[in-house]
Amino acid sequence: MGKLSILSELWQFLKVRKKWWLGPIIIFLLLLGLLIVFTEGSALAPFIYALF
């Protein structure tokens, strides 16, 4: 229940404060984190880390 409450609080913050520009930034950071986690054990890791 903890993760869902954090997401709902974040959604409420974005909705009430009209901070819609934070949405794409949060999504990009989540996707980047998932990319790093899923490719850390693969042969693609050196190529991905070379980009940053």
Biopython code that builds the backbone (N, CA, C, O; Angstrom):
import numpy as np
from Bio.PDB.StructureBuilder import StructureBuilder

atoms = [
    (1, "MET", "N", (0.825, -1.195, 0.000)),
    (1, "MET", "CA", (0.000, 0.000, 0.000)),
    (1, "MET", "C", (0.869, 1.259, 0.000)),
    (1, "MET", "O", (0.413, 2.321, -0.424)),
    (2, "GLY", "N", (2.100, 1.152, 0.466)),
    (2, "GLY", "CA", (2.974, 2.309, 0.552)),
    (2, "GLY", "C", (3.302, 2.906, -0.803)),
    (2, "GLY", "O", (3.302, 4.126, -0.965)),
    (3, "LYS", "N", (3.587, 2.037, -1.790)),
    (3, "LYS", "CA", (3.934, 2.534, -3.120)),
    (3, "LYS", "C", (2.746, 3.216, -3.781)),
    (3, "LYS", "O", (2.899, 4.225, -4.468)),
    (4, "LEU", "N", (1.578, 2.663, -3.569)),
    (4, "LEU", "CA", (0.386, 3.261, -4.168)),
    (4, "LEU", "C", (0.072, 4.616, -3.543)),
    (4, "LEU", "O", (-0.393, 5.525, -4.231)),
    (5, "SER", "N", (0.321, 4.753, -2.255)),
    (5, "SER", "CA", (0.036, 6.044, -1.624)),
    (5, "SER", "C", (1.016, 7.115, -2.103)),
    (5, "SER", "O", (0.645, 8.281, -2.242)),
    (6, "ILE", "N", (2.270, 6.719, -2.357)),
    (6, "ILE", "CA", (3.242, 7.685, -2.884)),
    (6, "ILE", "C", (2.822, 8.143, -4.271)),
    (6, "ILE", "O", (2.884, 9.332, -4.582)),
    (7, "LEU", "N", (2.396, 7.205, -5.101)),
    (7, "LEU", "CA", (1.951, 7.566, -6.451)),
    (7, "LEU", "C", (0.708, 8.443, -6.414)),
    (7, "LEU", "O", (0.589, 9.390, -7.191)),
    (8, "SER", "N", (-0.215, 8.129, -5.515)),
    (8, "SER", "CA", (-1.435, 8.951, -5.442)),
    (8, "SER", "C", (-1.117, 10.350, -4.909)),
    (8, "SER", "O", (-1.704, 11.331, -5.367)),
    (9, "GLU", "N", (-0.199, 10.451, -3.952)),
    (9, "GLU", "CA", (0.190, 11.774, -3.458)),
    (9, "GLU", "C", (0.898, 12.574, -4.539)),
    (9, "GLU", "O", (0.679, 13.779, -4.662)),
    (10, "LEU", "N", (1.742, 11.920, -5.319)),
    (10, "LEU", "CA", (2.412, 12.605, -6.425)),
    (10, "LEU", "C", (1.393, 13.091, -7.444)),
    (10, "LEU", "O", (1.485, 14.218, -7.930)),
    (11, "TRP", "N", (0.431, 12.252, -7.764)),
    (11, "TRP", "CA", (-0.618, 12.639, -8.716)),
    (11, "TRP", "C", (-1.428, 13.827, -8.188)),
    (11, "TRP", "O", (-1.726, 14.759, -8.934)),
    (12, "GLN", "N", (-1.781, 13.790, -6.906)),
    (12, "GLN", "CA", (-2.522, 14.900, -6.313)),
    (12, "GLN", "C", (-1.704, 16.193, -6.342)),
    (12, "GLN", "O", (-2.249, 17.265, -6.605)),
    (13, "PHE", "N", (-0.398, 16.095, -6.072)),
    (13, "PHE", "CA", (0.465, 17.268, -6.116)),
    (13, "PHE", "C", (0.491, 17.866, -7.520)),
    (13, "PHE", "O", (0.353, 19.077, -7.692)),
    (14, "LEU", "N", (0.671, 16.996, -8.528)),
    (14, "LEU", "CA", (0.717, 17.486, -9.902)),
    (14, "LEU", "C", (-0.606, 18.122, -10.310)),
    (14, "LEU", "O", (-0.628, 19.121, -11.029)),
    (15, "LYS", "N", (-1.704, 17.536, -9.848)),
    (15, "LYS", "CA", (-3.022, 18.029, -10.225)),
    (15, "LYS", "C", (-3.358, 19.348, -9.540)),
    (15, "LYS", "O", (-3.860, 20.272, -10.181)),
    (16, "VAL", "N", (-3.085, 19.438, -8.254)),
    (16, "VAL", "CA", (-3.451, 20.634, -7.494)),
    (16, "VAL", "C", (-2.540, 21.807, -7.834)),
    (16, "VAL", "O", (-3.012, 22.926, -8.032)),
    (17, "ARG", "N", (-1.249, 21.556, -7.902)),
    (17, "ARG", "CA", (-0.282, 22.632, -8.129)),
    (17, "ARG", "C", (-0.088, 22.965, -9.601)),
    (17, "ARG", "O", (0.634, 23.905, -9.933)),
    (18, "LYS", "N", (-0.730, 22.200, -10.496)),
    (18, "LYS", "CA", (-0.627, 22.419, -11.945)),
    (18, "LYS", "C", (0.824, 22.341, -12.427)),
    (18, "LYS", "O", (1.262, 23.154, -13.241)),
    (19, "LYS", "N", (1.554, 21.364, -11.917)),
    (19, "LYS", "CA", (2.958, 21.161, -12.296)),
    (19, "LYS", "C", (3.045, 20.063, -13.359)),
    (19, "LYS", "O", (3.763, 19.080, -13.174)),
    (20, "TRP", "N", (2.333, 20.222, -14.448)),
    (20, "TRP", "CA", (2.264, 19.182, -15.478)),
    (20, "TRP", "C", (3.596, 18.969, -16.179)),
    (20, "TRP", "O", (3.828, 17.906, -16.754)),
    (21, "TRP", "N", (4.477, 19.967, -16.139)),
    (21, "TRP", "CA", (5.773, 19.836, -16.786)),
    (21, "TRP", "C", (6.667, 18.823, -16.068)),
    (21, "TRP", "O", (7.655, 18.361, -16.639)),
    (22, "LEU", "N", (6.328, 18.470, -14.813)),
    (22, "LEU", "CA", (7.109, 17.469, -14.095)),
    (22, "LEU", "C", (6.803, 16.046, -14.576)),
    (22, "LEU", "O", (7.612, 15.139, -14.377)),
    (23, "GLY", "N", (5.662, 15.850, -15.195)),
    (23, "GLY", "CA", (5.264, 14.519, -15.661)),
    (23, "GLY", "C", (6.263, 13.881, -16.615)),
    (23, "GLY", "O", (6.722, 12.769, -16.352)),
    (24, "PRO", "N", (6.616, 14.543, -17.715)),
    (24, "PRO", "CA", (7.586, 13.943, -18.636)),
    (24, "PRO", "C", (8.952, 13.697, -18.009)),
    (24, "PRO", "O", (9.628, 12.732, -18.362)),
    (25, "ILE", "N", (9.365, 14.555, -17.086)),
    (25, "ILE", "CA", (10.654, 14.365, -16.427)),
    (25, "ILE", "C", (10.620, 13.103, -15.570)),
    (25, "ILE", "O", (11.560, 12.309, -15.599)),
    (26, "ILE", "N", (9.558, 12.917, -14.818)),
    (26, "ILE", "CA", (9.428, 11.738, -13.962)),
    (26, "ILE", "C", (9.366, 10.467, -14.805)),
    (26, "ILE", "O", (10.005, 9.469, -14.470)),
    (27, "ILE", "N", (8.607, 10.498, -15.887)),
    (27, "ILE", "CA", (8.504, 9.326, -16.762)),
    (27, "ILE", "C", (9.849, 8.991, -17.383)),
    (27, "ILE", "O", (10.227, 7.821, -17.449)),
    (28, "PHE", "N", (10.578, 10.010, -17.842)),
    (28, "PHE", "CA", (11.901, 9.791, -18.432)),
    (28, "PHE", "C", (12.857, 9.173, -17.417)),
    (28, "PHE", "O", (13.589, 8.242, -17.749)),
    (29, "LEU", "N", (12.859, 9.679, -16.184)),
    (29, "LEU", "CA", (13.747, 9.140, -15.167)),
    (29, "LEU", "C", (13.386, 7.696, -14.814)),
    (29, "LEU", "O", (14.276, 6.876, -14.588)),
    (30, "LEU", "N", (12.109, 7.382, -14.766)),
    (30, "LEU", "CA", (11.692, 6.006, -14.499)),
    (30, "LEU", "C", (12.116, 5.065, -15.615)),
    (30, "LEU", "O", (12.606, 3.967, -15.350)),
    (31, "LEU", "N", (11.930, 5.492, -16.872)),
    (31, "LEU", "CA", (12.333, 4.660, -18.002)),
    (31, "LEU", "C", (13.847, 4.471, -18.050)),
    (31, "LEU", "O", (14.330, 3.382, -18.361)),
    (32, "LEU", "N", (14.586, 5.515, -17.748)),
    (32, "LEU", "CA", (16.038, 5.414, -17.713)),
    (32, "LEU", "C", (16.482, 4.459, -16.606)),
    (32, "LEU", "O", (17.389, 3.653, -16.813)),
    (33, "GLY", "N", (15.868, 4.538, -15.464)),
    (33, "GLY", "CA", (16.180, 3.609, -14.369)),
    (33, "GLY", "C", (15.870, 2.169, -14.735)),
    (33, "GLY", "O", (16.655, 1.267, -14.441)),
    (34, "LEU", "N", (14.724, 1.948, -15.377)),
    (34, "LEU", "CA", (14.381, 0.588, -15.810)),
    (34, "LEU", "C", (15.362, 0.074, -16.850)),
    (34, "LEU", "O", (15.738, -1.097, -16.817)),
    (35, "LEU", "N", (15.778, 0.924, -17.765)),
    (35, "LEU", "CA", (16.755, 0.527, -18.777)),
    (35, "LEU", "C", (18.065, 0.100, -18.129)),
    (35, "LEU", "O", (18.649, -0.909, -18.525)),
    (36, "ILE", "N", (18.522, 0.838, -17.161)),
    (36, "ILE", "CA", (19.771, 0.494, -16.486)),
    (36, "ILE", "C", (19.630, -0.805, -15.699)),
    (36, "ILE", "O", (20.537, -1.637, -15.718)),
    (37, "VAL", "N", (18.517, -0.990, -15.014)),
    (37, "VAL", "CA", (18.313, -2.202, -14.216)),
    (37, "VAL", "C", (18.223, -3.434, -15.102)),
    (37, "VAL", "O", (18.822, -4.461, -14.784)),
    (38, "PHE", "N", (17.490, -3.355, -16.204)),
    (38, "PHE", "CA", (17.286, -4.536, -17.033)),
    (38, "PHE", "C", (18.485, -4.884, -17.902)),
    (38, "PHE", "O", (18.604, -6.026, -18.346)),
    (39, "THR", "N", (19.371, -3.937, -18.155)),
    (39, "THR", "CA", (20.503, -4.230, -19.024)),
    (39, "THR", "C", (21.825, -4.351, -18.272)),
    (39, "THR", "O", (22.872, -4.488, -18.905)),
    (40, "GLU", "N", (21.807, -4.305, -16.950)),
    (40, "GLU", "CA", (23.080, -4.339, -16.236)),
    (40, "GLU", "C", (23.781, -5.689, -16.358)),
    (40, "GLU", "O", (25.004, -5.755, -16.232)),
    (41, "GLY", "N", (23.052, -6.742, -16.594)),
    (41, "GLY", "CA", (23.676, -8.057, -16.710)),
    (41, "GLY", "C", (23.812, -8.522, -18.147)),
    (41, "GLY", "O", (24.207, -9.664, -18.382)),
    (42, "SER", "N", (23.504, -7.685, -19.103)),
    (42, "SER", "CA", (23.531, -8.122, -20.495)),
    (42, "SER", "C", (24.774, -7.612, -21.215)),
    (42, "SER", "O", (25.573, -6.864, -20.652)),
    (43, "ALA", "N", (24.920, -8.025, -22.456)),
    (43, "ALA", "CA", (26.058, -7.596, -23.275)),
    (43, "ALA", "C", (25.883, -6.156, -23.754)),
    (43, "ALA", "O", (26.841, -5.561, -24.247)),
    (44, "LEU", "N", (24.699, -5.585, -23.623)),
    (44, "LEU", "CA", (24.455, -4.211, -24.045)),
    (44, "LEU", "C", (24.926, -3.182, -23.031)),
    (44, "LEU", "O", (25.024, -1.998, -23.352)),
    (45, "ALA", "N", (25.216, -3.614, -21.822)),
    (45, "ALA", "CA", (25.565, -2.677, -20.754)),
    (45, "ALA", "C", (26.724, -1.752, -21.106)),
    (45, "ALA", "O", (26.607, -0.551, -20.865)),
    (46, "PRO", "N", (27.830, -2.232, -21.657)),
    (46, "PRO", "CA", (28.921, -1.289, -21.964)),
    (46, "PRO", "C", (28.524, -0.213, -22.968)),
    (46, "PRO", "O", (29.012, 0.914, -22.887)),
    (47, "PHE", "N", (27.656, -0.539, -23.903)),
    (47, "PHE", "CA", (27.234, 0.435, -24.905)),
    (47, "PHE", "C", (26.292, 1.472, -24.313)),
    (47, "PHE", "O", (26.354, 2.647, -24.677)),
    (48, "ILE", "N", (25.425, 1.050, -23.408)),
    (48, "ILE", "CA", (24.494, 1.977, -22.768)),
    (48, "ILE", "C", (25.243, 2.908, -21.838)),
    (48, "ILE", "O", (24.987, 4.112, -21.833)),
    (49, "TYR", "N", (26.177, 2.365, -21.039)),
    (49, "TYR", "CA", (26.925, 3.198, -20.110)),
    (49, "TYR", "C", (27.854, 4.171, -20.848)),
    (49, "TYR", "O", (28.182, 5.239, -20.331)),
    (50, "ALA", "N", (28.269, 3.792, -22.049)),
    (50, "ALA", "CA", (29.121, 4.693, -22.830)),
    (50, "ALA", "C", (28.350, 5.939, -23.283)),
    (50, "ALA", "O", (28.958, 6.977, -23.547)),
    (51, "LEU", "N", (27.035, 5.847, -23.375)),
    (51, "LEU", "CA", (26.232, 7.001, -23.782)),
    (51, "LEU", "C", (26.217, 8.083, -22.715)),
    (51, "LEU", "O", (26.034, 9.259, -23.029)),
    (52, "PHE", "N", (26.405, 7.703, -21.463)),
    (52, "PHE", "CA", (26.335, 8.658, -20.369)),
    (52, "PHE", "C", (27.710, 8.930, -19.846)),
    (52, "PHE", "O", (27.871, 9.716, -18.912)),
]
sb = StructureBuilder()
sb.init_structure("model")
sb.init_model(0)
sb.init_chain("A")
sb.init_seg("    ")
for serial, (resi, resn, name, xyz) in enumerate(atoms, 1):
    if name == "N":
        sb.init_residue(resn, " ", resi, " ")
    sb.init_atom(name, np.array(xyz, "f"), 0.0, 1.0, " ", f" {name:<3s}", serial, name[0])
structure = sb.get_structure()
